[in-house]
Amino acid sequence: MDGVLVNNTRAHVRAFEIFCKRYGVEEWQRKLQTSFGMGNDDIMRQILPEEIIREKGLKALGEEKEAIYREVYAPEIRPVRGLVDLLEELRRRGIPCAVGSSGCRENVDFVLGNCGIADYFSCIVSGDRVTRCKPDPEIYLLAAEGLHLLPADCLVFEDARAGITAARRAGAGRIVALV
């Protein structure tokens, strides 16, 4: 979803900047670049010192960062150019669509709702619905199952290395890498 349905990378980076500043964390940018597409728990483990994680907890830290993201991104959120036309055409042809995101459901609903595109997706799999986020294939396996399709019959659009790896491991029929 992130970087595919919306161009929100800058908003996530800005949210991490604000978040890390709160906790006095420096040197986070390089670590963040290697973790795009992963779930919040994995990202937090890479960026934050262990003592902050122990004190606050991964769940609370993730919720705090994502609240910052939604506040930062709300004024400028919109779907990528051409997305609504593509979704309309897929609907006209009877091709089902799913969202498979490592993001939390609250963020997925925030993006889909604010962009007015939620009704185009018959299946939504968010990071808080799986036990392992990307690069594990679980998200894409559940999305294919939710569409009543084999992974080999699915086309996946991805912009992150972790997501491309997850789609490949799931056995997706085609992968469009938006990098």
Sequence and secondary structure as in RCSB ss.txt:
>XXXX:A:sequence
MDGVLVNNTRAHVRAFEIFCKRYGVEEWQRKLQTSFGMGNDDIMRQILPEEIIREKGLKALGEEKEAIYREVYAP
EIRPVRGLVDLLEELRRRGIPCAVGSSGCRENVDFVLGNCGIADYFSCIVSGDRVTRCKPDPEIYLLAAEGLHLL
PADCLVFEDARAGITAARRAGAGRIVALV
>XXXX:A:secstr
 BTTTB  HHHHHHHHHHHHHHTT  S HHHHHTTTTS HHHHHHHHS HHHHHHH HHHHHHHHHHHHHHHHGG
G  B TTHHHHHHHHHHTT   EEE SS HHHHHHHHHHHT GGG SEEE GGGSSS TTSTHHHHHHHHHTT  
GGG EEEE SHHHHHHHHHHT SEEEE  
